[in-house]
């Protein structure tokens, strides 16, 4: 049996850390006004916190 670990990007685990640890990090969607974004895909964490 194979077991995988998956979390969303709200966990604070970066995609790079996830790759190193063997954890699949799924981007969390969020809305700002009428626009929908996915963390680390179409808006970086740095941009989000600005």
Biopython code that builds the backbone (N, CA, C, O; Angstrom):
import numpy as np
from Bio.PDB.StructureBuilder import StructureBuilder

atoms = [
    (1, "UNK", "N", (0.840, -1.171, 0.000)),
    (1, "UNK", "CA", (0.000, 0.000, 0.000)),
    (1, "UNK", "C", (0.889, 1.240, 0.000)),
    (1, "UNK", "O", (1.872, 1.321, 0.738)),
    (2, "UNK", "N", (0.524, 2.196, -0.841)),
    (2, "UNK", "CA", (1.259, 3.455, -0.913)),
    (2, "UNK", "C", (0.418, 4.544, -0.258)),
    (2, "UNK", "O", (-0.787, 4.628, -0.492)),
    (3, "UNK", "N", (1.054, 5.375, 0.560)),
    (3, "UNK", "CA", (0.367, 6.461, 1.252)),
    (3, "UNK", "C", (0.990, 7.776, 0.804)),
    (3, "UNK", "O", (2.211, 7.888, 0.695)),
    (4, "UNK", "N", (0.142, 8.773, 0.542)),
    (4, "UNK", "CA", (0.610, 10.103, 0.165)),
    (4, "UNK", "C", (0.123, 11.131, 1.165)),
    (4, "UNK", "O", (-0.913, 10.954, 1.806)),
    (5, "UNK", "N", (0.874, 12.195, 1.288)),
    (5, "UNK", "CA", (0.492, 13.295, 2.169)),
    (5, "UNK", "C", (0.219, 14.510, 1.298)),
    (5, "UNK", "O", (1.006, 14.851, 0.415)),
    (6, "UNK", "N", (-0.906, 15.151, 1.560)),
    (6, "UNK", "CA", (-1.338, 16.312, 0.788)),
    (6, "UNK", "C", (-1.842, 17.377, 1.762)),
    (6, "UNK", "O", (-2.492, 17.060, 2.759)),
    (7, "UNK", "N", (-1.539, 18.631, 1.468)),
    (7, "UNK", "CA", (-2.025, 19.745, 2.274)),
    (7, "UNK", "C", (-2.315, 20.917, 1.345)),
    (7, "UNK", "O", (-1.903, 20.908, 0.185)),
    (8, "UNK", "N", (-3.021, 21.921, 1.848)),
    (8, "UNK", "CA", (-3.216, 23.110, 1.021)),
    (8, "UNK", "C", (-2.149, 24.144, 1.370)),
    (8, "UNK", "O", (-1.445, 24.017, 2.371)),
    (9, "UNK", "N", (-2.044, 25.160, 0.535)),
    (9, "UNK", "CA", (-0.990, 26.155, 0.704)),
    (9, "UNK", "C", (-1.156, 26.989, 1.970)),
    (9, "UNK", "O", (-0.228, 27.697, 2.361)),
    (10, "UNK", "N", (-2.307, 26.922, 2.611)),
    (10, "UNK", "CA", (-2.519, 27.619, 3.874)),
    (10, "UNK", "C", (-1.721, 27.022, 5.022)),
    (10, "UNK", "O", (-1.640, 27.614, 6.099)),
    (11, "UNK", "N", (-1.130, 25.850, 4.798)),
    (11, "UNK", "CA", (-0.343, 25.194, 5.844)),
    (11, "UNK", "C", (0.969, 25.916, 6.119)),
    (11, "UNK", "O", (1.595, 25.712, 7.159)),
    (12, "UNK", "N", (1.377, 26.760, 5.178)),
    (12, "UNK", "CA", (2.659, 27.442, 5.346)),
    (12, "UNK", "C", (3.822, 26.680, 4.743)),
    (12, "UNK", "O", (4.949, 27.174, 4.743)),
    (13, "UNK", "N", (3.568, 25.480, 4.227)),
    (13, "UNK", "CA", (4.613, 24.704, 3.556)),
    (13, "UNK", "C", (4.715, 25.216, 2.123)),
    (13, "UNK", "O", (3.733, 25.192, 1.382)),
    (14, "UNK", "N", (5.889, 25.673, 1.737)),
    (14, "UNK", "CA", (6.072, 26.176, 0.376)),
    (14, "UNK", "C", (6.132, 25.001, -0.599)),
    (14, "UNK", "O", (6.404, 23.873, -0.189)),
    (15, "UNK", "N", (5.881, 25.255, -1.882)),
    (15, "UNK", "CA", (6.003, 24.169, -2.864)),
    (15, "UNK", "C", (7.393, 23.522, -2.843)),
    (15, "UNK", "O", (7.515, 22.308, -3.012)),
    (16, "UNK", "N", (8.432, 24.327, -2.638)),
    (16, "UNK", "CA", (9.793, 23.796, -2.578)),
    (16, "UNK", "C", (9.967, 22.862, -1.379)),
    (16, "UNK", "O", (10.540, 21.780, -1.508)),
    (17, "UNK", "N", (9.468, 23.285, -0.211)),
    (17, "UNK", "CA", (9.551, 22.439, 0.988)),
    (17, "UNK", "C", (8.755, 21.157, 0.782)),
    (17, "UNK", "O", (9.189, 20.076, 1.182)),
    (18, "UNK", "N", (7.589, 21.283, 0.157)),
    (18, "UNK", "CA", (6.765, 20.111, -0.116)),
    (18, "UNK", "C", (7.500, 19.096, -0.968)),
    (18, "UNK", "O", (7.455, 17.898, -0.687)),
    (19, "UNK", "N", (8.180, 19.567, -2.013)),
    (19, "UNK", "CA", (8.944, 18.650, -2.873)),
    (19, "UNK", "C", (10.029, 17.942, -2.072)),
    (19, "UNK", "O", (10.220, 16.734, -2.209)),
    (20, "UNK", "N", (10.742, 18.700, -1.233)),
    (20, "UNK", "CA", (11.807, 18.115, -0.415)),
    (20, "UNK", "C", (11.268, 17.072, 0.557)),
    (20, "UNK", "O", (11.926, 16.063, 0.812)),
    (21, "UNK", "N", (10.066, 17.312, 1.103)),
    (21, "UNK", "CA", (9.482, 16.428, 2.116)),
    (21, "UNK", "C", (8.575, 15.350, 1.533)),
    (21, "UNK", "O", (8.102, 14.477, 2.260)),
    (22, "UNK", "N", (8.329, 15.407, 0.222)),
    (22, "UNK", "CA", (7.431, 14.435, -0.399)),
    (22, "UNK", "C", (5.966, 14.710, -0.098)),
    (22, "UNK", "O", (5.155, 13.786, -0.061)),
    (23, "UNK", "N", (5.622, 15.980, 0.119)),
    (23, "UNK", "CA", (4.247, 16.386, 0.434)),
    (23, "UNK", "C", (3.685, 17.160, -0.754)),
    (23, "UNK", "O", (4.323, 18.093, -1.244)),
    (24, "UNK", "N", (2.499, 16.782, -1.219)),
    (24, "UNK", "CA", (1.824, 17.504, -2.298)),
    (24, "UNK", "C", (1.144, 18.726, -1.696)),
    (24, "UNK", "O", (0.294, 18.593, -0.815)),
    (25, "UNK", "N", (1.512, 19.920, -2.167)),
    (25, "UNK", "CA", (0.915, 21.167, -1.681)),
    (25, "UNK", "C", (-0.043, 21.682, -2.758)),
    (25, "UNK", "O", (0.380, 22.015, -3.865)),
    (26, "UNK", "N", (-1.327, 21.744, -2.425)),
    (26, "UNK", "CA", (-2.365, 22.183, -3.351)),
    (26, "UNK", "C", (-2.625, 23.676, -3.127)),
    (26, "UNK", "O", (-2.849, 24.093, -1.991)),
    (27, "UNK", "N", (-2.601, 24.484, -4.186)),
    (27, "UNK", "CA", (-2.843, 25.919, -4.023)),
    (27, "UNK", "C", (-4.247, 26.201, -3.493)),
    (27, "UNK", "O", (-5.230, 25.651, -3.990)),
    (28, "UNK", "N", (-4.329, 27.057, -2.486)),
    (28, "UNK", "CA", (-5.625, 27.429, -1.913)),
    (28, "UNK", "C", (-6.206, 28.603, -2.696)),
    (28, "UNK", "O", (-5.534, 29.620, -2.874)),
    (29, "UNK", "N", (-7.447, 28.474, -3.166)),
    (29, "UNK", "CA", (-8.060, 29.605, -3.859)),
    (29, "UNK", "C", (-8.539, 30.659, -2.857)),
    (29, "UNK", "O", (-8.945, 30.329, -1.743)),
    (30, "UNK", "N", (-8.487, 31.915, -3.262)),
    (30, "UNK", "CA", (-9.044, 32.994, -2.450)),
    (30, "UNK", "C", (-9.545, 34.081, -3.387)),
    (30, "UNK", "O", (-9.119, 34.181, -4.537)),
    (31, "UNK", "N", (-10.450, 34.886, -2.875)),
    (31, "UNK", "CA", (-11.049, 35.957, -3.682)),
    (31, "UNK", "C", (-10.683, 37.317, -3.110)),
    (31, "UNK", "O", (-10.626, 37.508, -1.895)),
    (32, "UNK", "N", (-10.437, 38.253, -4.015)),
    (32, "UNK", "CA", (-10.238, 39.659, -3.659)),
    (32, "UNK", "C", (-11.162, 40.425, -4.591)),
    (32, "UNK", "O", (-10.892, 40.556, -5.785)),
    (33, "UNK", "N", (-12.249, 40.927, -4.035)),
    (33, "UNK", "CA", (-13.267, 41.554, -4.873)),
    (33, "UNK", "C", (-13.921, 40.493, -5.735)),
    (33, "UNK", "O", (-14.411, 39.489, -5.218)),
    (34, "UNK", "N", (-13.935, 40.700, -7.026)),
    (34, "UNK", "CA", (-14.529, 39.743, -7.958)),
    (34, "UNK", "C", (-13.500, 38.779, -8.540)),
    (34, "UNK", "O", (-13.862, 37.854, -9.267)),
    (35, "UNK", "N", (-12.232, 38.985, -8.230)),
    (35, "UNK", "CA", (-11.162, 38.171, -8.803)),
    (35, "UNK", "C", (-10.848, 36.971, -7.920)),
    (35, "UNK", "O", (-10.828, 37.081, -6.694)),
    (36, "UNK", "N", (-10.605, 35.829, -8.547)),
    (36, "UNK", "CA", (-10.197, 34.629, -7.820)),
    (36, "UNK", "C", (-8.725, 34.354, -8.121)),
    (36, "UNK", "O", (-8.294, 34.413, -9.273)),
    (37, "UNK", "N", (-7.972, 34.057, -7.086)),
    (37, "UNK", "CA", (-6.546, 33.790, -7.201)),
    (37, "UNK", "C", (-6.237, 32.442, -6.563)),
    (37, "UNK", "O", (-7.010, 31.922, -5.759)),
    (38, "UNK", "N", (-5.091, 31.892, -6.941)),
    (38, "UNK", "CA", (-4.589, 30.674, -6.328)),
    (38, "UNK", "C", (-3.195, 30.978, -5.800)),
    (38, "UNK", "O", (-2.313, 31.412, -6.541)),
    (39, "UNK", "N", (-3.017, 30.742, -4.510)),
    (39, "UNK", "CA", (-1.756, 31.077, -3.862)),
    (39, "UNK", "C", (-0.582, 30.415, -4.574)),
    (39, "UNK", "O", (-0.604, 29.218, -4.861)),
    (40, "UNK", "N", (0.434, 31.210, -4.850)),
    (40, "UNK", "CA", (1.673, 30.793, -5.513)),
    (40, "UNK", "C", (1.497, 30.413, -6.978)),
    (40, "UNK", "O", (2.440, 29.916, -7.594)),
    (41, "UNK", "N", (0.301, 30.634, -7.560)),
    (41, "UNK", "CA", (0.124, 30.391, -8.996)),
    (41, "UNK", "C", (-0.049, 31.721, -9.711)),
    (41, "UNK", "O", (0.795, 32.095, -10.526)),
    (42, "UNK", "N", (-1.133, 32.445, -9.422)),
    (42, "UNK", "CA", (-1.302, 33.738, -10.076)),
    (42, "UNK", "C", (-1.176, 34.911, -9.102)),
    (42, "UNK", "O", (-1.468, 36.052, -9.459)),
    (43, "UNK", "N", (-0.738, 34.627, -7.869)),
    (43, "UNK", "CA", (-0.363, 35.682, -6.924)),
    (43, "UNK", "C", (0.589, 35.065, -5.904)),
    (43, "UNK", "O", (0.273, 34.065, -5.259)),
    (44, "UNK", "N", (1.753, 35.679, -5.775)),
    (44, "UNK", "CA", (2.738, 35.155, -4.826)),
    (44, "UNK", "C", (2.351, 35.531, -3.396)),
    (44, "UNK", "O", (1.513, 36.407, -3.181)),
    (45, "UNK", "N", (2.957, 34.875, -2.439)),
    (45, "UNK", "CA", (2.715, 35.217, -1.028)),
    (45, "UNK", "C", (3.139, 36.653, -0.752)),
    (45, "UNK", "O", (2.470, 37.382, -0.021)),
    (46, "UNK", "N", (4.259, 37.047, -1.349)),
    (46, "UNK", "CA", (4.757, 38.414, -1.154)),
    (46, "UNK", "C", (3.733, 39.427, -1.666)),
    (46, "UNK", "O", (3.439, 40.409, -0.984)),
    (47, "UNK", "N", (3.189, 39.192, -2.865)),
    (47, "UNK", "CA", (2.174, 40.093, -3.417)),
    (47, "UNK", "C", (0.925, 40.117, -2.537)),
    (47, "UNK", "O", (0.337, 41.176, -2.319)),
    (48, "UNK", "N", (0.521, 38.955, -2.033)),
    (48, "UNK", "CA", (-0.669, 38.865, -1.192)),
    (48, "UNK", "C", (-0.528, 39.735, 0.051)),
    (48, "UNK", "O", (-1.461, 40.453, 0.411)),
    (49, "UNK", "N", (0.627, 39.680, 0.711)),
    (49, "UNK", "CA", (0.812, 40.403, 1.965)),
    (49, "UNK", "C", (1.117, 41.884, 1.769)),
    (49, "UNK", "O", (1.149, 42.636, 2.743)),
    (50, "UNK", "N", (1.344, 42.319, 0.526)),
    (50, "UNK", "CA", (1.524, 43.752, 0.269)),
    (50, "UNK", "C", (0.166, 44.361, 0.264)),
    (50, "UNK", "O", (0.032, 45.569, 0.068)),
]
sb = StructureBuilder()
sb.init_structure("model")
sb.init_model(0)
sb.init_chain("A")
sb.init_seg("    ")
for serial, (resi, resn, name, xyz) in enumerate(atoms, 1):
    if name == "N":
        sb.init_residue(resn, " ", resi, " ")
    sb.init_atom(name, np.array(xyz, "f"), 0.0, 1.0, " ", f" {name:<3s}", serial, name[0])
structure = sb.get_structure()
